[in-house]
Every structure is written in structure tokens, then in C-alpha cells.
Amino acid sequence: MQIKIFIERTNKNLDLEIKDTSKVIDLLKSLKIDHTTVLVSRNNELITEDINLNNNDNIKILSVISGG
């Protein structure tokens, strides 16, 4: 299955081949990204780490920023 990914922190676009049963958490682990530091959107809608990914998804991985 093929997906497109944009990683905001590094400003990179990737085309990745992933397993048909992949979830968001699997993708983040494969990219070595800590799931507690990012938000993930698919086709411009926020999704959680337990969601299954689909062929031709457009995924954005956005850094969470906090301040005081």
C-alpha cells in the first residue's frame, strides 16, 4: 500500500510503501517519531494513533508546540 507523508518538523515529503494492516502508531514507530510529540492528520482531518491507514492516504505529521 502506498501513502504520501509530509513531516512538518523536517519539512520533508515522502512516498512510502507500507503494510496493508498498518496503523498510525506503526508508521510513527517506523519513522522513529515519538507519538506523544506530534499530531497526525489524514486528508486534513486529525486522526489518532490506533487508526488504520489506507492506500493513497495523504498524511501530515505535525509537531506539538507548547509554551508557558
N, C-alpha and C positions, 0 to 999 in steps of 0.2 A: 504494500500500500504506500502511496506517495503523498507527502504533505509538504506544505510550504511554511517556513518558520521565519519570523522576524524577532531577533533578540535586541531589545531596546538598549540594554546596558553596553553592548559592544557595537551597536548599530550595524548588525550583520543580517543578511538574508540567506537562508539555507533551503535547499530542496533535499528532503530526507526520505529514504525508504525505511519503513517501519513494519513491524509485525501486525497482522490483521487484528490481533487482540490487545493492542497497546492502549494503555490509559495515559492520561496526562502525567501522572506520577512516574510512569515508566520512561516517558520522554525526558522529563526533568532529570531523572537519575542518569540516563544515557548521556545527557549533556553536562553532567556534573554541576547541576544548579540546585541549590537548596530551596525546596518548595516553600519554606517559610519567608523567603526574601523576595518573592515575585507574585504577581497576578498573571493569570493566563486567560486570553480571550480567543474565541474561535468565531470567525466571521463577525467580528466586532461585538460579541456577547461574552461576558465573563463566564468562565466555567471553573468547576472545582477539580481537584486532582484525581477524583475517582471516576471521572467521565471517560468513556471510550472515545478514541479518536477515529475519524472516518477518512476514507480515501479523498484526496483533493482538499482537505481542510486547509484553511489559512489561519495559522496560529501566531499570536503575538505574545511574547513573554516580556512583561513589563516589570521593572524594578519598583519595589515598595520603598517609599521615602518617608521618613518620619523626622520630626523635629520638635524642638521644645521652645 
